[in-house]
Amino acid sequence: MTDRSSEAAAEPGTPPHSGESDAPEPEAEAPGPGVSRGGVPAQGADPSGGEAPPEDSGSSEYSGPHIPDVPAYLKAPPPPADPWRRRSPGQPPGLLTRLRPSGPPAIGLATLWSALATGLLSALLLGDGLGPNLLLVAVPAALAAHFAARAAGRRLRPWTAVWAVGGLALLAIPALRDAGWPTFLAVVSALAVGSLALHGGRSWPGVLLGSWGLFTSVAAGVRWGWRGVRDRVDGSRGRVGTAVRSAAVALALLVVFGALFAGADAAFADLLSSLTPDVSLGGGPWQALLFALGLFGALAAAYTAAAPARWDTLTVKPGRARRRAEWALPLIVLDLLFAVFLGLQLVVLLGGYDKVLEKTGLTPAAYAREGFWQLLWATVLTLVVIALALRWAPRGGPRDRTLVRSVLGALCVLTLVVVASALRRMGLYVEAFGLTRLRISVAAVELWLGVVLVLILLAGVFGARLLPRAVAVSAAAGVLVFGLVSPDGLVAGQNIGRHDKGMAIDIDYLRDLSADAVPALDTLPEPLRSCALERIQRTLATSDTPWYATSWGEARARDILAANPARSHGADCLALGRSADERGGRGGTGDEWGDDGDVNP
């Protein structure tokens, strides 16, 4: 990658940002008439510091050496060096400095208060778990970024609004779902999308690096915030003391009268205990860490909003253009291989399926299981081949562009058929063994790869300017949809549907699902229902999660189990688990390992 930001001129009237103080450098004073350039007294000068008498002044009077008005020992010492200086004036700027040609303005009071509120909410709420907590913490962090961007003169652009809304939507997944794995994907994706909202990005480097570029602003954001606090404390010590005293008095009044009202009424005491976060001395280090994470994260977001890194200035040098025959021949051979394979798949689907199974000796489930992973990797490698082919594609004129679009377009279309074949094989395998978390996850990835291929086809027709952002939007939308459909609920519902058709059901696997599966598991007949729900009910009964850390899925499960609790069927549940293990090779979800020891979807 090459960096073109160093060639661009800075904006008029704005000095290039080097991470140093905004104060101008003091200019060196010119040496006096009696001092040489090196600081040594010139010839004929008085070493004591005064001027030497002229050799031939033409006057009989001499007033003596010059005495300074202020002695040297009473002069003020030179100002100390800036402790926040990151490089010497002669050192070339680093990569991040060149990506941020101008520094942010001084941090505003609204930004400081918003960052402080983010840290306090993180310490008070996140220690009890997730749920709506992340949305509550994200609001002041977003306000800090908004205030900083407005102070820097940045305007809200359409793509910034898209990324911001998408990030907040992804943070709604922890508030809706109890399962940890879609929640983790949603939180990571929300951080990436939020970073894109602060940085922006049009090119592939801009989108890929901008999605995690927020972490590069943490140290600079902390220094920026500390300078703002230090300047305000030095200039307004009286106002700071007044604010601290007012806050202390208000807190004391809340504690005293809150305790009196709680002792006077049990309902108010219960309401107060449910609304007040649990702050204990034992969790002090953990809460301090959460406070630091929230504060530093908000400062990093505000610093990025005020002075984003221009990742789009990084470019990838195109590869050397190849000749048409040299470039097209391997890809045409690959297209023919895809066509032969897919032609055979078409023959199998149209009537040769039983003959293939009879010839190979495989069961339908084994045939489906055997090919899914290979087809998934074939899809991934095809995307790599397309990226490399575009890098070395011939670029001589319209005929070369037509050749590139034809060859790669055919490859994309054939790969879409491979995606459909892989999903079909996964469907056959799920019909035989049931749906699991692993199977629904890899099927979702394969489906998203198909969406990426469709976007590449559209880019070949309409242009690739929006392709990087379109791929990022499709990934974020896929994670959002994956969380909204409740994967654990889908797993439970599909296995219950198989049981209704007389197939085997793996209760040991279903009881390990999260509270999101309770509505589906509640439809099972006894004793299957109680065996599947007993562990989830015990987990919910032993947890005292407050309202701000409780997901909607967990709250709904509590209501269902409170209306119809699961009963204990110890011996029956053990028998059901053993019977599921015995027939797992013919229909249980526990068939995760093949005869050769490889992990199967």
C-alpha positions as CSV (number, residue, x, y, z in Angstrom):
1,M,0.0,0.0,0.0
2,T,1.1,3.5,-0.7
3,D,0.2,6.6,1.2
4,R,-0.8,9.6,-0.8
5,S,-1.8,11.8,2.2
6,S,1.8,13.2,2.4
7,E,1.4,14.7,-1.1
8,A,-1.8,16.5,-0.3
9,A,-1.5,20.1,0.9
10,A,-3.0,21.1,4.2
11,E,-6.2,23.2,4.3
12,P,-5.6,26.9,4.1
13,G,-4.9,28.4,7.5
14,T,-4.6,25.1,9.2
15,P,-1.1,23.8,10.2
16,P,-0.5,20.1,9.7
17,H,-1.2,18.1,12.8
18,S,1.9,16.6,14.4
19,G,0.5,15.6,17.8
20,E,2.2,18.5,19.5
21,S,0.8,21.5,21.4
22,D,-1.0,24.1,19.4
23,A,1.2,26.8,20.8
24,P,3.8,28.2,18.3
25,E,7.4,27.3,18.7
26,P,9.5,30.1,20.4
27,E,11.9,31.6,17.9
28,A,15.6,31.7,18.7
29,E,16.9,35.2,19.4
30,A,19.7,36.5,17.2
31,P,23.0,36.8,19.0
32,G,24.0,40.2,20.2
33,P,26.8,42.2,18.7
34,G,29.3,40.9,21.2
35,V,28.4,37.3,20.9
36,S,29.3,34.9,18.1
37,R,26.9,32.3,16.6
38,G,28.2,29.6,18.9
39,G,27.6,31.6,22.0
40,V,31.3,32.4,22.6
41,P,32.2,36.1,23.3
42,A,33.4,37.8,20.1
43,Q,36.8,39.2,19.8
44,G,37.0,42.5,21.7
45,A,34.0,41.7,23.9
46,D,34.1,41.9,27.7
47,P,33.8,38.4,29.2
48,S,31.7,39.7,32.0
49,G,28.8,40.4,29.7
50,G,29.3,44.1,29.3
51,E,30.5,45.9,26.2
52,A,34.2,46.5,25.9
53,P,35.4,50.1,25.6
54,P,36.2,51.2,22.1
55,E,39.9,51.2,21.3
56,D,39.8,54.6,19.8
57,S,36.6,56.4,20.7
58,G,37.9,59.9,20.3
59,S,36.6,60.8,23.7
60,S,38.4,61.1,27.0
61,E,35.3,59.9,29.1
62,Y,34.4,56.2,29.5
63,S,31.3,55.2,31.5
64,G,32.5,51.6,32.3
65,P,30.9,48.2,31.4
66,H,27.1,47.9,30.8
67,I,25.2,46.6,33.8
68,P,21.9,44.7,33.0
69,D,18.7,45.9,34.6
70,V,17.8,42.4,35.9
71,P,20.6,40.1,37.2
72,A,20.9,36.7,35.4
73,Y,20.1,34.7,38.6
74,L,16.7,36.5,38.9
75,K,15.6,35.8,35.3
76,A,12.7,33.3,34.9
77,P,13.8,29.8,33.9
78,P,12.9,28.6,30.4
79,P,9.5,26.9,30.2
80,P,9.5,23.1,30.6
81,A,9.2,20.9,27.6
82,D,5.7,19.8,26.7
83,P,5.2,16.3,28.3
84,W,2.7,15.3,25.6
85,R,5.1,15.9,22.7
86,R,5.3,12.7,20.8
87,R,8.2,13.4,18.4
88,S,11.0,15.9,17.9
89,P,10.7,18.6,15.3
90,G,13.2,17.0,13.0
91,Q,11.6,13.5,13.1
92,P,9.4,12.6,10.2
93,P,5.7,12.2,11.1
94,G,4.3,8.8,11.6
95,L,1.6,7.0,9.6
96,L,-1.3,8.1,11.8
97,T,-0.1,11.7,11.9
98,R,0.0,11.7,8.1
99,L,-3.5,10.2,8.0
100,R,-4.8,13.0,10.3
101,P,-3.4,16.1,8.6
102,S,-5.1,18.5,11.2
103,G,-5.7,17.9,14.9
104,P,-9.0,18.4,16.6
105,P,-9.9,21.6,18.3
106,A,-9.8,21.8,22.1
107,I,-12.3,19.4,23.7
108,G,-15.6,20.9,24.7
109,L,-17.3,20.8,28.0
110,A,-20.3,18.9,26.6
111,T,-17.9,16.2,25.2
112,L,-16.1,15.9,28.5
113,W,-19.4,15.4,30.4
114,S,-20.7,12.9,27.9
115,A,-17.5,10.8,28.1
116,L,-17.7,10.9,31.9
117,A,-21.3,9.8,31.8
118,T,-20.3,6.9,29.6
119,G,-17.6,5.8,32.1
120,L,-20.0,6.0,35.0
121,L,-22.8,4.1,33.3
122,S,-20.2,1.4,32.2
123,A,-19.1,1.0,35.8
124,L,-22.6,0.9,37.3
125,L,-24.4,-1.2,34.6
126,L,-22.1,-3.4,32.6
127,G,-20.9,-5.4,35.6
128,D,-24.3,-7.0,36.0
129,G,-24.4,-8.3,32.4
130,L,-25.6,-7.2,29.0
131,G,-29.1,-6.7,27.8
132,P,-30.3,-3.1,27.4
133,N,-27.2,-1.9,29.2
134,L,-25.2,-1.5,26.0
135,L,-27.8,0.8,24.5
136,L,-27.8,2.9,27.6
137,V,-24.0,3.1,27.6
138,A,-23.9,3.8,23.8
139,V,-26.1,6.9,24.1
140,P,-23.7,9.2,25.9
141,A,-20.8,7.9,23.9
142,A,-22.7,8.8,20.7
143,L,-23.4,12.2,22.2
144,A,-19.7,12.8,22.9
145,A,-18.9,12.0,19.3
146,H,-21.7,14.3,18.1
147,F,-20.5,17.2,20.2
148,A,-16.9,16.8,19.1
149,A,-17.8,16.5,15.4
150,R,-20.0,19.6,15.6
151,A,-17.2,21.6,17.2
152,A,-14.8,20.4,14.5
153,G,-17.2,21.6,11.8
154,R,-18.1,18.1,10.4
155,R,-21.5,17.6,8.9
156,L,-23.7,14.5,9.0
157,R,-23.5,12.7,5.7
158,P,-25.9,10.0,4.5
159,W,-23.5,7.1,4.8
160,T,-22.5,8.3,8.3
161,A,-26.2,8.1,9.3
162,V,-26.5,4.6,7.8
163,W,-23.5,3.3,9.8
164,A,-24.7,5.0,13.0
165,V,-28.3,3.6,12.7
166,G,-26.9,0.1,11.9
167,G,-24.6,0.1,14.9
168,L,-27.4,1.1,17.3
169,A,-29.7,-1.6,15.7
170,L,-27.0,-4.2,16.3
171,L,-26.8,-3.2,19.9
172,A,-30.5,-4.1,20.2
173,I,-29.6,-7.8,19.8
174,P,-28.3,-8.2,23.4
175,A,-31.5,-6.6,24.6
176,L,-33.6,-9.1,22.7
177,R,-31.7,-12.4,22.8
178,D,-30.4,-14.4,25.7
179,A,-28.0,-16.6,23.6
180,G,-24.4,-15.5,23.9
181,W,-23.1,-16.4,20.4
182,P,-25.4,-14.1,18.4
183,T,-24.9,-11.4,21.0
184,F,-21.1,-11.6,20.7
185,L,-21.4,-11.3,16.9
186,A,-23.7,-8.3,17.2
187,V,-21.4,-6.5,19.7
188,V,-18.3,-7.0,17.5
189,S,-20.2,-5.9,14.4
190,A,-21.6,-2.9,16.2
191,L,-18.1,-1.7,17.1
192,A,-16.9,-2.1,13.5
193,V,-19.9,-0.3,12.1
194,G,-19.6,2.5,14.7
195,S,-16.0,2.9,13.8
196,L,-17.0,3.2,10.1
197,A,-19.6,5.9,11.1
198,L,-16.8,8.0,12.7
199,H,-14.2,7.5,10.0
200,G,-16.2,7.1,6.8
201,G,-14.7,5.1,4.0
202,R,-15.3,4.4,0.3
203,S,-12.4,2.2,-0.9
204,W,-11.4,-1.2,0.3
205,P,-8.7,0.1,2.6
206,G,-11.1,2.7,3.9
207,V,-13.7,0.1,4.8
208,L,-11.4,-2.6,6.1
209,L,-9.2,-0.4,8.2
210,G,-11.9,2.1,9.2
211,S,-13.9,-0.7,10.8
212,W,-11.2,-1.2,13.5
213,G,-9.5,2.2,13.3
214,L,-11.3,3.4,16.5
215,F,-8.7,1.5,18.5
216,T,-5.9,3.7,17.0
217,S,-7.5,6.7,18.6
218,V,-7.6,5.5,22.2
219,A,-4.2,6.9,23.4
220,A,-4.6,10.2,21.4
221,G,-8.2,10.6,22.8
222,V,-7.0,10.1,26.4
223,R,-4.3,12.8,25.9
224,W,-6.8,15.1,24.3
225,G,-9.3,14.7,27.1
226,W,-6.6,15.1,29.8
227,R,-5.4,18.4,28.2
228,G,-8.9,19.7,28.2
229,V,-9.5,18.8,31.9
230,R,-6.1,20.3,32.9
231,D,-6.8,23.6,31.0
232,R,-10.2,23.9,32.6
233,V,-9.0,23.1,36.1
234,D,-6.2,25.7,35.8
235,G,-8.6,28.4,34.6
236,S,-11.6,27.7,36.8
237,R,-10.6,26.3,40.2
238,G,-13.5,28.1,41.9
239,R,-16.2,26.8,39.6
240,V,-14.9,23.2,39.9
241,G,-14.9,23.4,43.7
242,T,-18.5,24.7,43.6
243,A,-19.6,21.9,41.3
244,V,-18.0,19.2,43.5
245,R,-19.6,20.6,46.6
246,S,-23.0,20.8,45.0
247,A,-22.8,17.2,43.7
248,A,-21.7,16.0,47.2
249,V,-24.6,17.7,48.9
250,A,-27.1,16.4,46.3
251,L,-25.8,12.8,46.8
252,A,-26.0,13.1,50.5
253,L,-29.7,14.3,50.3
254,L,-30.6,11.5,48.0
255,V,-29.0,8.8,50.3
256,V,-30.6,10.2,53.5
257,F,-34.1,10.8,52.2
258,G,-34.0,7.7,50.0
259,A,-33.2,5.6,53.0
260,L,-36.0,7.2,55.1
261,F,-38.6,6.6,52.3
262,A,-37.4,3.1,51.8
263,G,-37.9,2.3,55.5
264,A,-41.3,3.9,55.5
265,D,-42.8,2.0,52.6
266,A,-41.9,-1.6,51.4
267,A,-43.1,-1.0,47.9
268,F,-40.8,2.0,47.5
269,A,-37.9,0.0,49.0
270,D,-38.5,-2.7,46.4
271,L,-38.7,-0.2,43.6
272,L,-35.5,1.6,44.8
273,S,-33.6,-1.7,45.1
274,S,-34.6,-2.7,41.5
275,L,-33.6,0.6,40.1
276,T,-30.4,1.2,42.0
277,P,-27.3,-0.5,40.5
278,D,-25.4,-2.9,42.8
279,V,-22.2,-1.2,43.9
280,S,-20.0,-3.2,46.2
281,L,-16.5,-2.9,47.5
282,G,-15.7,-6.4,46.4
283,G,-16.3,-5.5,42.7
284,G,-14.3,-2.3,43.0
285,P,-11.4,-3.4,40.6
286,W,-13.9,-4.7,38.1
287,Q,-16.0,-1.6,38.2
288,A,-12.9,0.6,37.9
289,L,-11.9,-1.3,34.8
290,L,-15.3,-0.9,33.3
291,F,-15.2,2.8,34.1
292,A,-11.9,3.1,32.3
293,L,-13.1,1.2,29.3
294,G,-16.2,3.3,29.0
295,L,-14.4,6.6,29.5
296,F,-11.5,5.8,27.2
297,G,-13.8,4.4,24.5
298,A,-16.0,7.5,24.6
299,L,-12.9,9.8,24.3
300,A,-11.6,7.7,21.4
301,A,-14.9,8.0,19.6
302,A,-15.0,11.8,20.2
303,Y,-11.4,12.2,19.1
304,T,-12.1,10.2,15.9
305,A,-15.3,12.2,15.2
306,A,-13.3,15.4,15.5
307,A,-10.2,14.3,13.5
308,P,-10.9,11.0,11.7
309,A,-8.1,9.2,10.0
310,R,-8.4,9.3,6.2
311,W,-7.9,5.6,5.5
312,D,-9.1,6.2,1.9
313,T,-5.8,7.9,1.2
314,L,-4.1,4.5,1.5
315,T,-4.2,2.8,-1.9
316,V,-3.2,-0.7,-3.1
317,K,-1.0,-0.7,-6.2
318,P,-2.6,-2.6,-9.0
319,G,-0.7,-5.6,-10.3
320,R,1.0,-5.8,-13.6
321,A,-1.5,-6.2,-16.3
322,R,-1.3,-9.6,-18.0
323,R,-1.9,-10.5,-21.6
324,R,-5.3,-11.7,-22.6
325,A,-4.4,-15.3,-23.3
326,E,-2.2,-15.5,-20.2
327,W,-4.9,-14.1,-17.9
328,A,-8.0,-15.8,-19.4
329,L,-6.8,-19.3,-20.0
330,P,-6.6,-20.5,-16.3
331,L,-10.0,-18.9,-15.6
332,I,-11.7,-20.4,-18.6
333,V,-10.4,-23.8,-17.5
334,L,-11.8,-23.2,-14.0
335,D,-15.2,-22.2,-15.6
336,L,-15.3,-25.5,-17.5
337,L,-14.5,-27.4,-14.3
338,F,-17.3,-25.7,-12.5
339,A,-19.7,-26.4,-15.4
340,V,-18.9,-30.1,-15.5
341,F,-19.4,-30.4,-11.7
342,L,-22.6,-28.6,-11.8
343,G,-23.8,-30.5,-14.8
344,L,-23.3,-33.7,-12.8
345,Q,-25.2,-32.2,-9.9
346,L,-28.1,-31.4,-12.2
347,V,-28.2,-35.0,-13.4
348,V,-28.3,-36.2,-9.8
349,L,-31.1,-33.9,-8.9
350,L,-33.2,-34.8,-12.0
351,G,-33.2,-38.6,-11.3
352,G,-29.8,-40.1,-10.9
353,Y,-29.7,-39.5,-7.1
354,D,-30.5,-43.1,-6.2
355,K,-28.0,-44.5,-8.7
356,V,-25.2,-42.3,-7.3
357,L,-26.1,-43.5,-3.7
358,E,-26.2,-47.1,-4.9
359,K,-22.8,-46.8,-6.6
360,T,-21.1,-45.0,-3.8
361,G,-22.7,-47.0,-1.0
362,L,-23.5,-43.8,0.9
363,T,-26.7,-42.9,2.8
364,P,-28.4,-39.6,1.8
365,A,-27.2,-37.9,5.0
366,A,-23.6,-39.1,4.5
367,Y,-23.7,-38.0,0.8
368,A,-24.9,-34.5,1.9
369,R,-22.4,-34.3,4.8
370,E,-19.5,-35.4,2.7
371,G,-19.8,-32.5,0.2
372,F,-20.9,-29.5,2.2
373,W,-17.6,-28.4,3.6
374,Q,-15.8,-28.9,0.3
375,L,-18.4,-26.7,-1.5
376,L,-18.1,-24.0,1.3
377,W,-14.4,-23.8,0.8
378,A,-14.8,-23.8,-2.9
379,T,-17.0,-20.7,-2.6
380,V,-14.4,-18.9,-0.4
381,L,-11.5,-19.8,-2.7
382,T,-13.5,-18.6,-5.7
383,L,-13.8,-15.1,-4.1
384,V,-10.0,-15.1,-3.6
385,V,-9.5,-16.1,-7.2
386,I,-11.8,-13.3,-8.4
387,A,-9.9,-10.7,-6.3
388,L,-6.5,-11.9,-7.6
389,A,-7.8,-12.0,-11.2
390,L,-9.0,-8.4,-11.0
391,R,-5.6,-7.4,-9.7
392,W,-3.8,-8.7,-12.7
393,A,-6.5,-8.3,-15.3
394,P,-5.7,-6.8,-18.7
395,R,-6.5,-3.1,-18.9
396,G,-5.9,-2.2,-22.5
397,G,-9.3,-0.9,-23.5
398,P,-13.0,-1.8,-24.1
399,R,-12.2,-5.3,-25.4
400,D,-10.2,-6.1,-22.3
401,R,-13.0,-4.9,-20.1
402,T,-15.5,-7.1,-22.0
403,L,-13.2,-10.1,-21.6
404,V,-12.9,-9.5,-17.9
405,R,-16.6,-9.1,-17.3
406,S,-17.4,-12.2,-19.4
407,V,-15.0,-14.6,-17.8
408,L,-15.5,-13.4,-14.2
409,G,-19.2,-13.0,-14.6
410,A,-19.5,-16.6,-15.8
411,L,-17.4,-17.7,-12.8
412,C,-19.7,-15.8,-10.4
413,V,-22.8,-17.3,-11.9
414,L,-21.4,-20.9,-11.7
415,T,-20.3,-20.2,-8.1
416,L,-23.8,-19.2,-7.2
417,V,-25.0,-22.6,-8.4
418,V,-22.3,-24.1,-6.1
419,V,-23.7,-22.1,-3.2
420,A,-27.2,-23.4,-4.0
421,S,-25.9,-27.0,-4.1
422,A,-24.1,-26.6,-0.8
423,L,-27.3,-25.3,0.9
424,R,-29.2,-28.2,-0.6
425,R,-26.8,-30.6,0.9
426,M,-27.1,-28.9,4.2
427,G,-30.9,-29.2,4.0
428,L,-30.6,-33.0,3.4
429,Y,-28.3,-33.3,6.3
430,V,-30.6,-31.3,8.6
431,E,-33.6,-33.5,7.6
432,A,-31.6,-36.6,8.6
433,F,-30.0,-35.4,11.8
434,G,-31.7,-32.2,12.9
435,L,-30.6,-28.6,13.2
436,T,-27.7,-27.5,15.5
437,R,-26.0,-24.2,16.2
438,L,-23.0,-25.2,14.1
439,R,-25.1,-26.2,11.1
440,I,-27.2,-23.0,11.1
441,S,-24.1,-20.9,11.5
442,V,-22.2,-22.4,8.5
443,A,-25.4,-22.3,6.4
444,A,-25.7,-18.6,7.2
445,V,-22.1,-18.0,6.2
446,E,-22.6,-19.8,2.9
447,L,-25.8,-17.8,2.2
448,W,-23.9,-14.5,2.9
449,L,-21.1,-15.6,0.5
450,G,-23.8,-16.0,-2.2
451,V,-25.0,-12.4,-1.5
452,V,-21.4,-11.2,-1.9
453,L,-21.2,-12.9,-5.3
454,V,-24.4,-11.2,-6.4
455,L,-22.9,-7.9,-5.3
456,I,-19.8,-8.6,-7.4
457,L,-22.1,-9.4,-10.4
458,L,-23.9,-6.1,-10.0
459,A,-20.6,-4.2,-9.6
460,G,-19.5,-5.7,-13.0
461,V,-22.6,-4.2,-14.6
462,F,-23.1,-0.9,-12.8
463,G,-19.6,-0.2,-11.5
464,A,-17.6,-1.1,-8.4
465,R,-17.6,2.3,-6.7
466,L,-20.1,1.2,-4.0
467,L,-18.9,-2.4,-3.8
468,P,-16.8,-2.1,-0.6
469,R,-19.6,-0.3,1.4
470,A,-22.2,-2.7,0.0
471,V,-20.3,-5.8,1.2
472,A,-19.9,-4.2,4.6
473,V,-23.6,-3.4,4.8
474,S,-24.5,-6.9,3.8
475,A,-22.3,-8.3,6.5
476,A,-23.8,-6.1,9.2
477,A,-27.3,-6.8,7.9
478,G,-26.6,-10.5,8.0
479,V,-25.5,-10.4,11.6
480,L,-28.6,-8.3,12.5
481,V,-31.0,-10.7,10.8
482,F,-29.2,-13.7,12.4
483,G,-29.8,-12.3,15.8
484,L,-33.4,-11.2,15.2
485,V,-34.5,-14.6,14.0
486,S,-33.4,-16.2,17.3
487,P,-31.1,-19.1,16.2
488,D,-31.7,-21.1,19.4
489,G,-35.4,-20.8,18.8
490,L,-35.0,-22.1,15.2
491,V,-32.9,-25.0,16.4
492,A,-35.5,-26.0,19.0
493,G,-38.4,-25.5,16.6
494,Q,-36.9,-27.6,13.8
495,N,-36.0,-30.5,16.1
496,I,-39.5,-30.4,17.6
497,G,-41.0,-30.6,14.1
498,R,-38.9,-33.7,13.3
499,H,-40.2,-35.3,16.6
500,D,-43.8,-34.6,15.5
501,K,-43.1,-36.6,12.4
502,G,-41.9,-39.6,14.4
503,M,-38.2,-38.9,14.2
504,A,-35.7,-39.0,17.0
505,I,-35.0,-36.0,19.2
506,D,-31.9,-35.3,21.2
507,I,-33.1,-33.9,24.6
508,D,-29.5,-33.7,25.9
509,Y,-28.7,-31.2,23.2
510,L,-31.9,-29.2,23.5
511,R,-31.5,-28.7,27.2
512,D,-28.2,-26.8,26.6
513,L,-29.9,-24.1,24.6
514,S,-30.5,-20.6,26.0
515,A,-33.7,-19.1,27.3
516,D,-34.6,-18.1,23.7
517,A,-35.6,-21.7,23.0
518,V,-38.2,-21.9,25.9
519,P,-41.3,-20.9,23.8
520,A,-40.5,-23.7,21.3
521,L,-39.6,-26.2,24.0
522,D,-42.8,-25.4,25.9
523,T,-44.8,-27.2,23.1
524,L,-43.2,-30.6,23.8
525,P,-45.3,-33.3,25.5
526,E,-44.3,-34.5,29.0
527,P,-41.9,-35.7,30.1
528,L,-39.9,-34.3,27.2
529,R,-40.9,-30.8,28.0
530,S,-39.7,-30.9,31.6
531,C,-36.5,-32.7,30.7
532,A,-35.7,-30.0,28.1
533,L,-36.7,-27.1,30.4
534,E,-35.5,-28.3,33.8
535,R,-31.9,-27.0,33.4
536,I,-33.0,-23.6,31.9
537,Q,-35.5,-23.2,34.7
538,R,-32.8,-23.9,37.3
539,T,-30.5,-21.4,35.7
540,L,-33.1,-18.6,35.7
541,A,-34.1,-19.3,39.3
542,T,-30.5,-18.9,40.6
543,S,-29.8,-15.7,38.7
544,D,-30.8,-12.3,40.1
545,T,-30.2,-10.2,37.0
546,P,-31.6,-6.7,37.4
547,W,-33.9,-5.2,34.8
548,Y,-31.2,-3.3,32.9
549,A,-29.3,-6.5,32.3
550,T,-32.2,-8.8,31.4
551,S,-33.0,-9.5,27.8
552,W,-36.5,-9.9,26.4
553,G,-35.9,-13.5,25.6
554,E,-35.0,-14.2,29.3
555,A,-38.0,-12.2,30.5
556,R,-40.4,-14.1,28.3
557,A,-38.9,-17.5,29.4
558,R,-39.4,-16.5,33.1
559,D,-43.1,-15.7,32.3
560,I,-43.6,-19.0,30.6
561,L,-42.0,-21.1,33.3
562,A,-43.8,-19.2,36.1
563,A,-47.1,-20.0,34.5
564,N,-46.2,-23.7,33.9
565,P,-43.1,-24.8,35.8
566,A,-41.0,-27.8,34.6
567,R,-41.4,-30.8,36.9
568,S,-38.6,-33.2,37.9
569,H,-38.3,-36.4,35.9
570,G,-34.9,-37.6,36.9
571,A,-35.0,-41.2,35.9
572,D,-37.1,-40.6,32.8
573,C,-34.8,-37.9,31.6
574,L,-31.8,-40.2,32.0
575,A,-33.5,-42.9,30.0
576,L,-34.4,-40.4,27.2
577,G,-30.8,-39.3,27.1
578,R,-29.5,-42.9,26.8
579,S,-32.0,-43.7,24.1
580,A,-31.0,-40.7,22.1
581,D,-27.3,-41.7,22.3
582,E,-28.1,-45.2,21.2
583,R,-29.9,-44.0,18.0
584,G,-27.8,-40.9,17.5
585,G,-26.2,-42.5,14.4
586,R,-29.6,-42.7,12.8
587,G,-31.3,-39.5,13.7
588,G,-29.9,-37.6,16.7
589,T,-28.4,-34.2,16.7
590,G,-25.4,-35.6,18.6
591,D,-24.0,-37.1,15.4
592,E,-21.3,-34.5,15.2
593,W,-18.4,-36.9,14.6
594,G,-18.0,-39.1,11.6
595,D,-16.4,-42.5,11.5
596,D,-13.1,-41.0,10.4
597,G,-13.0,-38.6,13.4
598,D,-13.7,-35.4,11.4
599,V,-16.0,-32.8,12.7
600,N,-19.3,-32.8,10.7
601,P,-21.7,-29.9,10.4
